[in-house]
């Protein structure tokens, strides 16, 4: 089979092998600017939008993908060379693959190369929505102060050099300023990141920045910009060299960066679009008046569950999530954590069978075909912990509920932050606070509770005696007996979920 490089020129030949866009990509106009064109966006929003474009009647919802950081050079160059095309490989539970080419990204821009071009694109009249996957840490939120972090060097740079920004806040501010000056109507800024109230968070953080950078813009934004909340869900592991090779061998498609994902997908969106919106509901998304119950459930169960498996599994020497969750002790511990400590904090979730949802998570985590790398799941835990785990702890402390299992996971993270698993193998730790975490982890070997003194992550947790005691006990137990022996005992001493 002849290998075909994935691009517009070869698309008609590729269509003989796998599903491809049915629409004329050259006729599609950009209506959405998306910042952060990594795997998740391409498995999620870009997939939904591609489905919406398929019947050929919608022509103004093409996506302009923006690579924001220097780190994004590779993905930008790849998509540029492939005319924005990429292959989506859905790894089914039975081991089969469903493969299709996605064509909804019709433009690509590299922000560090030409900041003004990105600002002008965001400000262009045809763009009605700016969407974001900038990771939890990209919102510049300080857990200790509950406010925008103006001490961030990149923010200081953006305030001083507004025409050459480095953060999303600098870009959005200048784009909104330009839209106001041009007399344009409103625009929607939609977060697709794993943050509870992600739209509200973006609104608060952006307005904080604008109030200092362009104060005259605040009033205009209040009536011309909307920030819908959304819950997003689709497990999307890092693409491996094996994935690329298998795609070429099985289909003859030469794609430098395909995306792999699970079959499950969910997108629940608050219906708050000031300048109109795509009919994503026709291709499986849900528009609702209030997203909060859905997002709280997902963040506290799926995302926190991932972190629980990742941190415990990493210390025990596992490489992938499916390997770790098939360890009966880890699986039981996670099940107990979800049932005993998370579920009481969720309240009434109308229309949702919570037991079915939790069971589905265990099945999804255990998909042996996904091979989600544990070091990806554990990356940037300092940004994830305050969003995924800390709210559960705070709610349970307030209600005098159990926090023992969350304290154990926190202790495991402190030991993980020393940089080696229980077999002495180096851990691949990727975290913006890596140095501070490591420093506090070393101090914790003498005084375990000192790890909790990272206020930007833990807030006031170090003052909660009940938690500190449970955490310290767990820390010493792990050091003395190892993770698996400890969780086995925790499981045997825990009331089993129904």
Residue pairs with C-beta under 8 A, 6 or more apart in sequence:
1 251
1 252
2 252
3 248
3 252
3 253
3 254
4 10
4 13
4 14
4 252
4 253
4 254
5 82
5 254
6 14
6 82
6 85
6 86
6 87
6 101
6 253
6 254
6 255
6 256
7 81
7 82
7 83
7 85
8 25
8 83
8 85
11 20
11 21
11 85
11 101
11 103
14 20
14 101
14 253
17 251
17 252
17 253
18 87
18 99
18 100
18 101
18 251
18 253
19 99
19 100
19 101
20 100
20 101
20 103
21 50
21 53
21 54
21 101
21 102
21 103
21 104
22 54
22 55
22 56
23 53
23 54
23 55
23 56
23 59
23 103
24 56
25 62
25 83
25 103
25 106
27 59
28 53
28 59
28 60
28 61
28 62
28 104
28 106
29 59
29 60
29 62
29 126
30 62
30 63
30 64
30 106
30 107
30 121
30 124
30 126
30 127
31 60
31 61
31 62
31 126
31 127
31 128
31 129
31 278
32 49
32 61
32 62
32 63
32 64
32 127
32 128
32 129
32 130
32 131
32 278
33 63
33 64
33 66
33 121
33 122
33 127
33 129
33 130
33 131
34 41
34 45
34 46
34 63
34 64
34 65
34 66
34 105
34 130
34 131
34 132
34 133
35 66
35 68
35 130
35 131
35 132
35 133
35 134
35 168
35 171
36 66
36 68
36 132
36 133
36 134
36 135
36 138
37 65
37 66
37 67
37 72
37 75
37 76
37 79
37 105
37 108
38 72
38 75
38 133
39 236
39 237
39 238
39 239
39 259
39 260
39 261
40 133
40 192
40 232
40 234
40 236
41 65
41 131
41 133
41 192
42 86
42 88
42 102
42 105
42 259
43 88
43 234
43 236
43 259
43 260
43 261
43 265
44 192
44 232
44 234
44 236
44 265
44 267
45 63
45 131
45 133
45 192
45 232
45 267
46 63
46 65
46 102
46 104
46 105
47 88
47 102
47 104
47 265
48 267
48 280
48 283
48 284
48 285
49 61
49 63
49 104
49 278
49 280
50 102
50 103
50 104
51 283
51 284
52 58
52 61
52 278
52 279
52 280
52 282
52 283
53 59
53 61
53 62
53 103
53 104
58 278
58 279
60 126
61 104
61 278
62 104
62 105
62 106
62 107
63 104
63 105
63 106
63 107
64 105
64 106
64 107
64 108
64 109
64 121
64 127
65 79
65 84
65 105
65 107
65 108
65 109
66 108
66 109
66 110
66 111
66 118
66 121
67 73
67 75
67 76
67 108
67 109
67 110
67 111
68 111
68 134
68 168
68 171
69 111
69 112
70 112
72 110
73 110
74 257
75 257
76 108
76 109
76 110
78 86
78 256
78 257
79 85
79 86
79 105
79 108
79 257
80 108
81 256
82 255
82 256
84 103
84 105
84 106
84 107
84 108
85 101
85 102
85 103
85 105
86 101
86 102
86 105
86 255
86 257
86 258
86 259
87 99
87 100
87 101
87 102
87 247
87 253
87 255
87 258
87 259
88 99
88 100
88 101
88 102
88 258
88 259
88 261
89 97
89 98
89 99
89 243
89 247
89 258
89 259
89 260
89 261
90 97
90 98
90 99
90 260
90 261
90 262
90 263
91 97
91 260
91 261
91 262
91 263
91 367
91 369
91 370
92 98
92 263
92 369
93 263
93 363
93 367
93 369
95 368
95 369
97 250
98 263
99 247
99 251
101 253
107 121
109 117
109 118
109 121
111 118
111 171
112 166
115 163
115 164
115 165
115 171
116 163
118 171
119 163
119 165
119 171
119 174
119 175
119 178
120 175
120 178
121 127
122 130
122 171
122 172
122 175
123 175
123 176
123 178
123 179
123 182
123 184
125 182
125 184
127 187
128 187
128 188
128 273
128 275
128 276
128 277
129 187
129 188
129 189
129 190
129 273
129 275
129 277
129 278
130 172
130 175
130 187
130 188
130 189
130 190
131 189
131 190
131 191
131 192
132 138
132 168
132 189
132 190
132 191
132 192
132 193
132 202
133 192
133 193
134 168
134 193
135 193
135 380
135 383
136 193
136 194
136 195
136 380
136 383
136 384
136 387
137 380
137 382
137 383
137 432
138 167
138 168
138 193
139 193
139 195
139 201
139 202
139 205
140 148
140 149
140 152
140 155
140 167
140 169
140 205
140 209
141 147
141 148
141 149
141 201
141 205
142 148
142 149
142 456
143 386
143 390
143 455
143 456
143 457
143 458
143 459
144 455
144 456
144 459
147 208
148 155
148 204
148 205
148 208
148 209
149 155
150 156
150 212
152 167
154 166
154 167
155 167
155 169
155 170
155 209
157 165
157 166
158 165
158 166
158 167
158 169
158 170
158 173
158 209
158 213
159 212
159 213
162 170
162 173
162 174
162 213
162 214
163 174
165 171
165 173
165 174
169 205
169 206
169 209
169 213
170 209
170 213
172 189
172 206
173 206
173 209
173 210
173 213
173 214
173 217
176 187
176 210
176 217
176 220
176 221
176 225
177 214
177 217
179 187
179 224
180 217
180 220
180 224
185 224
185 275
186 223
186 224
186 225
186 226
186 274
186 275
187 224
187 225
187 274
187 275
188 225
188 226
188 227
188 228
188 272
188 273
188 274
188 275
188 277
189 199
189 202
189 203
189 206
189 225
189 226
189 227
190 199
190 227
190 228
190 230
190 269
190 273
191 198
191 199
191 201
191 202
191 227
191 229
191 230
192 198
192 230
192 232
193 232
194 232
194 298
194 299
194 303
194 384
194 387
194 388
195 201
195 299
195 387
196 292
196 295
196 296
196 299
196 387
196 391
197 229
197 292
197 295
198 229
198 230
198 295
199 227
199 228
199 229
199 230
199 270
199 272
200 227
200 229
202 227
203 227
206 221
207 218
207 221
210 217
210 218
210 221
211 218
224 274
225 274
226 272
226 273
226 274
227 272
228 269
228 270
228 271
228 272
228 273
228 291
229 269
229 270
229 272
229 291
229 292
229 295
230 267
230 268
230 269
230 270
230 291
230 295
231 266
231 267
231 268
231 269
231 291
231 294
231 295
231 298
232 266
232 267
233 264
233 265
233 266
233 267
233 298
233 302
234 261
234 262
234 264
234 265
234 266
235 261
235 262
235 264
235 364
235 367
235 370
235 372
236 259
236 260
236 261
236 262
237 260
237 261
237 370
237 371
237 372
237 373
237 376
238 372
238 373
238 376
239 257
239 258
239 259
239 260
240 260
240 371
243 258
243 260
244 255
244 256
244 257
244 258
247 253
247 255
247 258
248 254
248 255
260 370
261 370
262 364
262 367
262 370
264 360
264 364
265 284
266 286
266 298
267 280
267 284
267 285
267 286
268 285
268 286
268 288
268 291
268 294
268 295
269 280
269 285
269 286
269 287
269 288
269 291
270 287
270 288
270 289
270 290
270 291
271 277
271 287
271 288
271 289
280 287
281 287
288 294
293 346
293 347
293 348
293 349
293 350
293 352
294 349
294 352
296 346
296 391
297 346
297 349
297 352
297 354
297 357
299 387
299 388
299 391
300 342
300 345
300 346
300 388
300 391
300 392
301 338
301 342
301 357
301 358
301 361
302 361
303 384
303 387
303 388
304 337
304 342
304 388
304 389
304 392
305 334
305 337
305 338
305 361
305 365
306 321
306 365
306 377
307 377
307 378
307 381
307 384
307 385
307 388
307 389
307 409
308 333
308 334
308 337
308 409
309 321
309 324
309 325
309 330
309 334
309 365
309 374
309 377
310 321
310 324
310 374
310 377
310 378
311 378
311 381
311 409
311 412
311 413
311 416
312 324
312 330
312 333
312 409
312 412
312 483
312 487
313 321
313 323
313 324
313 325
313 327
313 330
313 374
314 374
314 375
314 378
314 416
314 421
314 427
315 412
315 415
315 416
315 421
315 422
315 478
315 483
316 324
316 327
316 330
316 421
316 422
316 483
316 484
317 421
317 422
317 423
317 425
318 324
318 327
318 374
319 373
319 374
320 371
320 372
320 373
320 374
321 365
321 370
321 372
321 373
321 374
321 377
322 365
322 366
322 367
322 368
322 370
322 371
322 372
324 330
324 374
325 331
325 334
325 362
325 365
325 366
326 366
326 368
327 484
329 484
329 487
329 488
329 491
330 487
331 362
331 366
332 487
332 491
333 405
333 487
333 490
333 491
334 362
335 358
335 362
335 497
336 405
336 490
336 491
336 494
336 496
336 497
337 405
337 406
337 409
338 358
338 361
338 497
339 358
339 497
339 498
340 402
340 405
340 494
340 495
340 497
341 392
341 396
341 401
341 402
341 403
341 404
341 405
341 406
342 392
343 354
343 358
344 395
344 396
344 399
344 401
345 391
345 392
345 395
345 396
345 399
345 401
346 354
355 498
375 427
375 428
375 429
375 430
378 416
378 429
378 430
379 429
379 430
379 431
380 430
380 431
380 432
381 413
381 431
382 431
382 432
382 433
382 437
382 454
382 456
382 457
383 432
385 410
385 413
385 457
385 458
386 457
386 458
386 459
389 406
389 409
389 410
390 458
390 459
390 461
392 406
393 403
393 406
393 407
393 461
393 467
395 401
396 402
396 403
396 406
397 403
397 464
397 466
397 467
403 466
403 467
403 470
404 470
404 474
404 490
405 490
405 494
407 467
407 470
407 471
407 473
407 474
408 470
408 471
408 474
408 478
408 486
408 487
408 490
410 451
410 452
410 471
410 474
411 448
411 471
411 472
411 474
411 475
411 477
411 478
412 474
412 478
412 483
413 451
414 440
414 441
414 444
414 448
414 451
414 475
415 441
415 475
415 478
415 479
416 427
416 429
417 429
417 437
417 438
417 440
417 441
417 451
418 438
418 441
418 442
418 445
419 426
419 427
419 429
419 438
419 441
420 426
420 427
421 427
422 482
422 483
429 437
429 438
431 437
433 454
433 456
433 457
436 454
437 454
440 450
440 451
440 453
440 454
441 451
443 450
443 451
444 450
444 451
444 475
448 471
448 472
448 475
448 476
449 462
449 468
449 471
449 472
452 458
452 461
452 462
452 468
452 471
453 462
461 467
461 468
462 468
474 486
477 486
478 486
